[in-house]
Amino acid sequence: MEKTYTLWQRITSATPKFFRQVQIFALALAGLGGTLATIHGIPATLTTSLISAGTAVAAVAQFAVKQLEPDNTPANGTK
């Protein structure tokens, strides 16, 4: 049976390595959008899209929960 998590438990629990890398990429994308927003001549829709997509993906990736390895020992304690 799968364990159900509360919102706070999901936010504070360990995140798998892949999703941490996704978060870093998404935050870099949002940062790029913020940087491009300061340049005159870059369309606002492009920068807004980059910032929105980056922050949304980073937030969703935070909700991934690292699953613990299953215990392979027998239930009765014998080897």
C-alpha positions as CSV (number, residue, x, y, z in Angstrom):
1,M,0.0,0.0,0.0
2,E,1.3,3.4,-0.9
3,K,1.9,6.0,1.8
4,T,-0.1,9.2,1.4
5,Y,1.7,12.4,2.2
6,T,0.4,15.7,3.3
7,L,1.3,18.8,1.4
8,W,3.9,19.9,4.0
9,Q,5.5,16.4,4.1
10,R,5.8,16.4,0.3
11,I,7.5,19.8,0.3
12,T,10.0,18.9,3.1
13,S,10.8,15.3,2.1
14,A,13.8,14.3,0.1
15,T,13.6,14.9,-3.6
16,P,15.0,12.3,-6.1
17,K,18.2,13.3,-8.0
18,F,16.5,13.6,-11.4
19,F,13.9,16.0,-10.0
20,R,16.6,18.1,-8.3
21,Q,18.3,18.4,-11.7
22,V,14.9,19.4,-13.3
23,Q,14.5,22.1,-10.6
24,I,18.0,23.5,-11.3
25,F,17.3,23.6,-15.0
26,A,13.8,25.2,-14.5
27,L,15.2,27.9,-12.2
28,A,17.9,28.6,-14.7
29,L,15.2,29.0,-17.3
30,A,13.3,31.4,-15.1
31,G,16.5,33.3,-14.4
32,L,17.2,33.6,-18.1
33,G,13.7,35.0,-18.6
34,G,14.3,37.5,-15.9
35,T,17.6,38.6,-17.4
36,L,16.1,38.9,-20.9
37,A,13.3,41.0,-19.5
38,T,15.8,43.8,-18.8
39,I,16.9,44.0,-22.4
40,H,15.0,46.4,-24.5
41,G,13.7,44.8,-27.7
42,I,13.0,41.3,-26.4
43,P,9.3,40.6,-26.6
44,A,7.5,40.6,-23.2
45,T,5.6,37.4,-24.1
46,L,8.9,35.5,-24.5
47,T,10.3,36.6,-21.2
48,T,7.0,36.1,-19.4
49,S,6.7,32.6,-20.9
50,L,10.2,31.6,-19.8
51,I,9.7,32.9,-16.2
52,S,6.3,31.2,-15.9
53,A,7.4,27.9,-17.3
54,G,10.6,27.8,-15.2
55,T,8.8,28.6,-11.9
56,A,6.0,26.2,-12.7
57,V,8.3,23.3,-13.5
58,A,10.5,23.9,-10.5
59,A,7.4,24.0,-8.2
60,V,6.0,20.7,-9.6
61,A,9.4,19.0,-9.4
62,Q,9.5,19.8,-5.7
63,F,6.5,17.6,-5.0
64,A,8.3,14.4,-6.2
65,V,9.1,12.2,-3.2
66,K,12.1,9.9,-2.9
67,Q,10.8,6.3,-2.3
68,L,12.7,4.2,0.2
69,E,14.2,1.0,-0.8
70,P,12.0,-2.1,0.0
71,D,13.2,-4.2,2.9
72,N,14.0,-7.7,1.5
73,T,14.2,-9.5,4.8
74,P,11.6,-12.2,5.4
75,A,8.7,-11.3,7.7
76,N,9.4,-14.2,10.1
77,G,13.0,-13.1,10.7
78,T,14.7,-16.1,9.2
79,K,17.5,-15.8,6.7
